[in-house]
């Protein structure tokens, strides 16, 4: 960063400490060490440097993968003719060599695709970028280990967008990812490849990442089921972080029941991820979602709600009460045909016996502004490479690790640092813009990040208040169906203008942490035609913290009766 001593050696080794180095370091803070302290401070800084150098020379602690039990086979980059949608990043076969676990585990026989920001030891991780190349993680993410222990077969990594920084599938360094319904249209992002491979039936299940909608956006665009779980329910250990306060990872699938199955496998405390708040269950406490859903289905009780603690506002056991969020439908970017499709789908719940009520959360409309500020301030820390008093959270891509006690992917930081002009220009423009905007915010609005977090908490409380009187909230996942892909080199403002409002209904629940499930609920033609082309529309269901079961029950009740492709 400009103004930082030893810019050319960031992340490597610093020069010996002199009085000049001391004063140049102090100057970054806007101060000068008084002359009467200078000699002593130089000695003290030199001592600190020695300790830092010694730590950098120590062998790092890395969670070791069990390569004997879970060997990696046939790692390859697919040929162009094997990758018509550009959805594959890497192919590999990883499965459990314990025949009993492989044949009897919850995921036995299931093929799983991983987003290409999830560490799989021995397999390249591209992260959608050319800022670094040929990085091969040394560890397995917790979700990887849990999938393999449950008998699942990992078949590869799905293309993700450049630095996971956009919800449109034209930013990956390997090229655009096409939508299965029309290859010239966006498949959504940033978990673009996984969504496509699941929609095509190549993979049964996928694990995506979601910081602003990156599981739910592709799920909506390609017509699959995608869950952003409650914040911290699924450990993020071993996954490249964008920002620890909004990092989520979760299941993607062709149907509701298999989504619930994968969540059961990957959820629960892992002992490493401090995103997992008080209240997060241990793995053996995670609900058996499929069994509970099957029991409710058999009893024709998917929309029944029984209160463990009587709530006077809700009354005795009853049918589910569903809140239609006014602000989730009423904003400028919303295609009225998409809104009508979702409202028609919601009305079907009434046919099934649920109670439908209109609700309002005024703060929902302010989220786009809050979200932009949050990403500028917080993601900058992920990509710059120093730890300042005003920096936030993990900030892993910039080398900043503040206030967290998780397993850090330090070998990735070494790949990123030092930043160079070439690396910067290999970023897609959104990420490159975040770096500059965030530095500007840090330099000029040092109080901003604290206020953002306060407002995020206020927003959570607003949703919580409404969710005390309804069981779930519903709204469109996205304001439109998949749009035509613009060229990746289209001017930044052109691209931003075309997609302004995309995350209006997804980002809020990254900021608050509430679980949010997208299911396909109908099909609509693109506004520009052709009329015979029909594209998936997503319905988003939002629930109380750790109450994914209620979301699944509602989604299964609907999908058991109605065929979204005929809606």
C-alpha positions in Angstrom: 0.0 0.0 0.0 1.3 3.5 -0.7 2.9 5.1 2.3 3.7 1.8 4.0 7.4 1.2 4.7 9.1 -1.5 2.7 6.3 -1.7 0.1 8.3 -4.1 -2.2 8.8 -6.7 0.5 5.4 -7.0 2.0 4.7 -10.5 3.3 8.4 -11.4 3.0 11.1 -10.0 5.2 11.6 -6.4 6.5 14.9 -4.6 6.5 16.8 -4.0 9.7 15.3 -1.4 12.0 16.9 2.0 12.0 15.7 5.4 13.3 14.6 6.2 9.8 12.5 3.0 9.5 11.0 3.8 12.9 10.0 7.3 11.8 8.6 6.2 8.4 6.5 3.5 10.2 5.2 6.1 12.7 4.4 8.4 9.7 1.9 5.9 8.4 -0.1 6.7 11.6 0.3 10.4 11.0 2.6 10.9 14.0 6.3 11.3 14.7 8.2 9.6 17.5 9.6 12.3 19.8 13.4 12.6 19.6 13.7 11.8 23.3 12.1 8.4 22.7 13.7 7.6 19.3 16.7 5.5 20.4 14.7 3.4 22.8 11.8 2.9 20.4 14.3 1.8 17.7 15.6 -0.9 20.0 12.1 -1.9 21.0 11.0 -2.1 17.3 14.1 -4.1 16.4 13.2 -6.6 19.2 9.7 -6.8 17.8 11.1 -7.4 14.3 13.3 -10.2 15.6 10.3 -11.9 17.1 8.3 -11.5 13.9 11.1 -13.0 11.8 11.4 -15.9 14.2 7.7 -16.7 14.0 7.8 -16.5 10.2 10.6 -19.0 10.3 8.6 -21.5 12.3 6.7 -24.4 10.6 3.1 -23.5 10.3 0.3 -25.6 11.8 -1.9 -27.1 9.1 -4.7 -29.5 9.7 -3.4 -32.6 7.9 -5.7 -34.4 5.4 -6.0 -38.2 5.6 -4.7 -38.9 2.1 -4.5 -42.7 2.8 -8.2 -42.9 3.8 -9.3 -40.3 1.2 -6.8 -40.5 -1.7 -7.0 -38.0 -4.6 -7.2 -39.7 -8.0 -7.2 -38.6 -11.6 -6.7 -34.8 -11.1 -7.2 -33.1 -14.4 -8.2 -30.0 -16.2 -11.1 -30.9 -18.5 -10.7 -30.4 -22.2 -12.9 -27.8 -23.9 -15.1 -30.4 -25.4 -15.6 -31.9 -21.9 -16.5 -28.6 -20.5 -19.2 -27.0 -22.8 -20.5 -24.6 -20.1 -17.1 -23.9 -18.6 -18.6 -25.1 -15.3 -15.6 -27.3 -14.4 -12.5 -25.9 -12.8 -10.9 -29.2 -12.0 -11.9 -32.8 -12.1 -10.8 -35.3 -9.5 -12.1 -38.4 -7.8 -11.9 -38.5 -4.0 -13.8 -41.1 -2.0 -13.6 -43.1 1.2 -11.4 -46.2 1.0 -13.3 -47.6 4.1 -15.7 -49.8 2.2 -18.3 -49.9 5.1 -18.4 -46.1 5.4 -18.4 -45.6 1.7 -21.4 -48.0 1.3 -23.5 -47.2 4.4 -22.8 -43.5 5.0 -25.5 -40.9 4.6 -24.0 -39.7 1.3 -23.2 -43.2 -0.1 -23.5 -43.1 -3.9 -23.8 -39.3 -4.0 -21.5 -37.3 -6.4 -20.5 -33.9 -4.9 -19.0 -30.8 -6.6 -17.2 -28.2 -4.6 -17.0 -24.5 -5.2 -13.4 -23.6 -6.2 -12.7 -21.6 -3.1 -12.9 -24.7 -0.9 -9.6 -26.3 0.0 -9.1 -29.9 -1.3 -5.5 -30.9 -0.5 -3.5 -31.8 -3.6 -6.0 -30.3 -6.0 -5.4 -26.9 -7.6 -7.6 -24.0 -6.4 -8.1 -21.2 -8.9 -10.5 -19.0 -7.0 -11.6 -17.8 -10.5 -8.5 -15.6 -10.9 -5.1 -15.3 -12.4 -3.8 -13.1 -9.6 -2.1 -16.2 -8.5 -1.6 -19.4 -10.4 -0.9 -23.1 -9.6 -1.8 -22.8 -5.9 -2.5 -26.2 -4.4 -3.9 -26.2 -0.9 -2.3 -28.4 1.8 -5.4 -29.1 3.8 -9.0 -30.2 3.4 -11.9 -28.0 4.5 -14.0 -29.3 7.3 -16.9 -29.8 4.9 -14.7 -31.9 2.7 -13.8 -34.3 5.5 -17.4 -34.6 6.6 -18.6 -35.4 3.1 -16.0 -38.1 2.6 -16.6 -39.6 6.1 -20.3 -39.8 5.1 -19.4 -41.8 2.0 -19.8 -39.1 -0.6 -17.7 -39.0 -3.7 -16.1 -35.7 -4.6 -15.9 -35.4 -8.4 -14.3 -32.0 -8.7 -14.3 -28.3 -8.3 -16.8 -26.0 -10.0 -15.7 -22.7 -11.6 -16.3 -19.7 -9.3 -16.2 -16.1 -10.2 -13.1 -13.9 -9.9 -12.3 -13.7 -6.2 -15.9 -14.7 -5.6 -16.7 -11.0 -6.0 -19.7 -11.0 -8.3 -23.1 -12.6 -8.9 -22.8 -12.8 -12.6 -21.0 -15.7 -14.4 -18.7 -13.7 -16.8 -15.8 -12.9 -14.5 -13.8 -16.1 -14.0 -10.3 -16.0 -15.5 -11.2 -19.2 -17.3 -14.1 -17.6 -19.2 -17.8 -17.2 -18.8 -20.0 -19.9 -17.4 -23.2 -20.5 -19.5 -26.7 -21.1 -18.2 -28.1 -24.6 -19.1 -31.3 -22.9 -20.3 -29.4 -20.6 -22.6 -25.6 -20.6 -22.8 -25.5 -16.9 -23.6 -27.1 -16.0 -20.3 -25.8 -15.8 -16.8 -25.7 -18.9 -14.6 -25.4 -16.6 -11.6 -22.5 -16.4 -9.2 -20.3 -16.6 -7.6 -20.9 -20.4 -7.2 -21.6 -20.6 -10.9 -20.0 -23.9 -11.9 -21.6 -25.9 -9.1 -25.0 -24.6 -9.9 -24.7 -25.6 -13.6 -23.3 -29.1 -12.9 -26.1 -29.8 -10.5 -28.7 -28.5 -12.9 -27.3 -30.7 -15.7 -27.4 -33.8 -13.4 -23.6 -34.2 -13.6 -23.4 -33.8 -9.8 -26.0 -34.8 -7.3 -25.0 -32.2 -4.7 -22.7 -29.2 -4.3 -21.2 -27.1 -1.6 -21.1 -23.4 -2.3 -20.1 -20.2 -0.6 -22.4 -17.2 0.1 -21.3 -13.7 1.1 -24.1 -11.8 -0.7 -26.1 -14.4 -2.4 -23.5 -16.6 -4.1 -25.4 -19.9 -3.4 -28.9 -18.5 -3.9 -28.2 -16.4 -7.1 -27.1 -19.4 -9.2 -29.7 -21.6 -7.6 -32.4 -19.2 -8.8 -31.0 -18.8 -12.3 -30.6 -22.5 -13.0 -33.6 -23.9 -11.2 -32.1 -25.8 -8.2 -32.3 -25.7 -4.4 -29.7 -23.6 -2.5 -29.4 -22.9 1.2 -27.4 -20.2 2.9 -27.6 -21.6 6.4 -27.7 -19.7 9.7 -24.5 -17.9 10.2 -21.9 -20.3 11.6 -24.1 -23.4 11.4 -21.7 -24.9 8.8 -18.0 -24.4 9.6 -16.1 -22.3 7.1 -12.7 -23.8 8.1 -10.5 -24.4 5.0 -12.5 -22.1 2.7 -11.1 -18.9 1.3 -12.7 -16.0 3.3 -14.2 -12.9 1.8 -15.1 -11.4 5.3 -15.7 -13.4 8.4 -18.9 -11.6 9.5 -20.7 -12.6 6.2 -19.0 -15.8 5.3 -21.5 -18.7 4.8 -21.1 -22.1 3.2 -24.0 -24.4 2.4 -25.7 -27.1 0.3 -26.9 -27.0 -3.3 -29.0 -29.7 -4.8 -31.7 -30.8 -7.3 -34.4 -31.2 -4.6 -35.3 -30.2 -1.1 -34.8 -33.6 0.6 -31.2 -34.1 -0.7 -30.4 -30.5 0.3 -31.5 -31.3 3.9 -29.4 -34.5 3.8 -26.2 -32.7 2.9 -26.8 -30.0 5.6 -27.1 -32.8 8.2 -23.7 -34.1 7.2 -21.8 -30.8 7.0 -23.4 -28.8 9.9 -22.1 -28.5 13.4 -19.2 -27.1 15.5 -15.7 -28.1 14.3 -13.7 -26.5 17.1 -11.7 -24.3 14.7 -14.2 -21.7 13.3 -15.1 -18.9 15.6 -17.9 -17.8 13.3 -19.8 -20.6 15.1 -21.6 -18.7 17.7 -23.1 -19.9 21.0 -26.1 -22.0 20.1 -24.4 -23.7 17.1 -25.0 -27.5 17.6 -22.2 -30.0 17.8 -22.3 -32.6 14.9 -24.2 -35.2 17.0 -26.8 -32.6 17.9 -27.6 -31.5 14.4 -31.2 -32.4 13.6 -31.8 -35.4 11.4 -33.5 -33.2 8.8 -34.4 -36.0 6.3 -36.0 -38.2 9.0 -38.0 -35.3 10.5 -39.1 -34.2 7.0 -40.1 -37.8 6.1 -42.1 -38.1 9.4 -43.9 -34.8 8.8 -44.6 -35.8 5.2 -46.0 -39.2 6.2 -48.3 -37.5 8.7 -49.4 -34.8 6.2 -48.0 -32.3 8.7 -45.3 -30.5 6.8 -47.0 -27.2 7.4 -47.9 -27.9 11.0 -46.2 -25.9 13.7 -45.9 -27.0 17.3 -44.5 -24.5 19.8 -42.1 -25.9 22.3 -42.7 -22.8 24.4 -46.2 -21.4 24.1 -46.1 -18.0 22.4 -49.2 -15.9 23.1 -48.8 -14.1 19.8 -48.9 -17.4 17.9 -51.3 -19.4 20.0 -51.7 -23.2 20.2 -50.3 -25.7 17.7 -51.4 -24.5 14.3 -50.7 -24.3 10.6 -47.6 -22.4 9.4 -47.9 -18.6 9.2 -46.0 -17.2 6.2 -45.0 -13.5 6.0 -44.9 -11.9 2.6 -42.2 -9.2 2.9 -43.5 -6.1 1.2 -40.0 -4.6 0.7 -38.9 -7.8 -1.0 -41.3 -7.1 -3.9 -41.3 -3.3 -4.1 -38.1 -2.0 -5.4 -37.1 -0.4 -8.7 -35.1 -3.4 -10.1 -38.0 -5.9 -9.6 -39.4 -7.3 -12.9 -43.2 -7.3 -12.2 -43.6 -10.6 -14.0 -41.1 -12.2 -11.6 -43.0 -10.6 -8.7 -46.3 -12.0 -10.0 -44.8 -15.5 -10.5 -43.5 -15.5 -6.9 -46.8 -14.2 -5.5 -48.7 -16.9 -7.4 -46.4 -19.5 -5.9 -46.8 -18.1 -2.4 -50.6 -18.2 -2.8 -50.3 -21.9 -3.3 -49.2 -22.2 0.3 -52.7 -21.0 1.2 -54.2 -23.9 -0.8 -52.0 -26.2 1.4 -53.5 -24.8 4.6 -50.9 -22.2 5.6 -51.8 -18.7 6.7 -50.4 -15.9 4.5 -49.9 -12.4 6.0 -48.3 -9.3 4.7 -45.4 -8.0 6.7 -43.0 -5.1 6.5 -39.3 -4.5 7.5 -38.4 -1.0 6.5 -34.7 -1.6 7.0 -34.8 -4.1 4.2 -34.9 -1.2 1.7 -31.7 0.3 3.0 -29.7 -2.8 2.6 -28.2 -2.1 -0.8 -26.5 1.1 0.6 -25.4 -0.7 3.8 -24.2 -3.6 1.8 -22.1 -1.5 -0.5 -20.4 0.2 2.4 -19.9 -3.1 4.2 -18.1 -4.6 1.2 -16.0 -1.6 0.5 -14.8 -1.4 4.1 -14.5 -5.0 5.0 -13.4 -6.7 1.8 -10.6 -4.2 1.4 -9.0 -5.7 4.4 -9.1 -9.1 2.7 -6.8 -8.0 -0.1 -4.2 -5.4 1.0 -1.8 -7.1 3.4 -1.4 -5.1 6.6 -3.1 -5.1 10.0 -4.2 -1.6 11.0 -6.1 -0.6 14.1 -9.1 0.2 11.9 -9.1 -2.9 9.7 -11.8 -5.5 10.2 -12.2 -9.2 10.8 -10.2 -11.8 9.0 -9.3 -9.7 6.0 -7.4 -12.8 4.8 -6.8 -11.9 1.2 -5.0 -8.7 2.2 -3.0 -10.5 4.9 -5.0 -8.9 7.7 -6.1 -11.2 10.5 -7.7 -9.2 13.3 -9.9 -10.5 16.1 -10.3 -14.0 15.0 -9.1 -17.4 16.2 -9.6 -19.6 13.2 -7.4 -21.7 11.0 -5.8 -19.2 8.5 -4.8 -20.2 5.0 -1.4 -18.6 5.3 0.1 -20.2 2.1 -2.6 -18.4 0.1 -1.6 -15.1 1.7 2.0 -15.8 0.6 0.6 -16.2 -3.0 -1.1 -12.9 -2.8 1.6 -10.8 -1.3 3.2 -8.5 -2.2 0.6 -6.9 -4.4 2.0 -5.7 -7.8 0.5 -3.8 -10.6 0.2 -7.0 -12.7 -1.7 -8.8 -9.9 -3.9 -5.8 -9.5 -4.8 -5.7 -13.1 -5.6 -9.4 -13.1 -8.3 -8.7 -10.6 -11.8 -8.3 -12.1 -12.9 -4.7 -11.9 -15.3 -5.2 -8.9 -12.6 -6.6 -6.7 -10.1 -4.0 -7.9 -12.6 -1.2 -7.2 -13.3 -2.6 -3.7 -9.6 -2.3 -2.8 -9.4 1.4 -3.8 -12.9 2.3 -2.3 -12.0 0.5 0.9 -8.7 2.2 1.3 -10.5 5.5 0.7 -13.0 4.6 3.4 -10.3 3.6 5.9 -8.3 6.8 5.3 -11.3 9.1 5.5 -14.1 7.5 7.5 -12.3 5.5 10.2 -15.5 5.2 12.3 -17.5 3.7 9.4 -16.9 0.0 10.0 -18.1 0.2 13.6 -21.3 1.9 12.5 -21.8 -0.7 9.8 -21.7 -3.5 12.3 -24.1 -1.6 14.6 -26.6 -1.1 11.7 -26.2 -4.8 10.8 -27.2 -5.7 14.3 -30.2 -3.3 14.2 -31.3 -4.9 10.9 -31.1 -8.3 12.4 -33.4 -7.2 15.3 -35.9 -5.8 12.8 -36.2 -9.2 11.1 -36.3 -11.0 14.5 -39.2 -8.8 15.6 -41.3 -9.8 12.5 -40.2 -13.5 12.8 -41.7 -13.6 16.3 -45.2 -13.4 14.7 -44.6 -15.4 11.6 -42.7 -18.7 11.0 -41.0 -17.7 7.8 -40.6 -14.8 5.4 -41.0 -15.1 1.6 -39.9 -13.0 -1.3 -38.4 -13.4 -4.8 -34.8 -14.6 -4.6 -33.8 -12.3 -7.4 -35.6 -9.4 -9.2 -35.2 -10.9 -12.7 -34.5 -14.1 -14.6 -31.1 -14.8 -16.1 -29.8 -11.9 -18.2 -27.7 -12.0 -21.3 -24.0 -12.1 -20.4 -22.1 -9.0 -21.2 -18.5 -9.3 -22.4 -16.1 -9.5 -19.4 -14.3 -6.4 -20.7 -17.4 -4.3 -20.9 -16.9 -1.0 -19.1 -17.3 -1.3 -15.3 -20.2 1.2 -15.1 -22.0 -0.6 -17.9 -21.9 -3.9 -16.1 -22.8 -2.4 -12.7 -25.7 -0.5 -14.1 -27.1 -3.7 -15.9 -27.0 -5.7 -12.6 -27.9 -3.0 -10.1 -30.3 -4.5 -7.6 -29.4 -8.1 -8.1 -28.7 -8.8 -4.4 -31.4 -6.7 -2.9 -33.1 -9.7 -1.4 -30.1 -12.0 -0.9 -27.5 -9.7 0.7 -29.7 -8.7 3.7 -29.5 -12.2 5.2 -25.7 -12.3 4.9 -25.6 -9.2 7.0 -28.0 -10.6 9.6 -27.1 -14.3 9.4 -30.7 -15.6 9.1 -31.1 -18.9 7.1 -32.3 -18.3 3.6 -33.4 -21.0 1.1 -34.0 -20.6 -2.6 -36.3 -23.0 -4.4 -37.5 -22.9 -8.0 -41.1 -21.8 -8.1 -41.9 -21.0 -11.8 -40.7 -19.9 -15.1 -40.8 -16.6 -16.9 -39.7 -15.5 -20.4 -36.9 -12.8 -20.5 -38.4 -9.3 -21.1 -36.7 -9.0 -24.4 -37.9 -12.4 -25.6 -38.1 -14.8 -27.2 -41.4 -15.7 -25.6 -40.8 -19.4 -26.0 -37.7 -19.3 -23.9 -38.7 -19.8 -20.3 -36.2 -19.3 -17.5 -36.3 -20.3 -13.8 -37.6 -18.0 -11.0 -36.6 -18.5 -7.4 -38.6 -18.2 -4.3 -36.6 -17.3 -1.2 -37.8 -18.5 2.3 -36.1 -16.9 5.3 -36.4 -18.2 8.9 -35.2 -17.9 12.4 -31.6 -18.6 13.4 -31.0 -22.4 13.4 -34.5 -23.1 12.2 -33.6 -24.6 8.8 -36.1 -27.4 9.5 -39.1 -25.0 9.1 -37.7 -23.7 5.8 -37.3 -27.3 4.5 -40.8 -28.3 5.7 -42.4 -25.4 3.8 -40.3 -25.9 0.7 -41.0 -29.7 0.7 -44.7 -29.1 1.2 -44.8 -26.9 -1.8 -42.6 -28.9 -4.1 -44.4 -32.2 -3.3 -47.6 -30.8 -4.8 -46.6 -28.3 -7.4 -44.4 -28.6 -10.5 -42.4 -25.4 -10.8 -41.7 -26.0 -14.5 -45.4 -25.8 -15.1 -46.0 -22.6 -13.1 
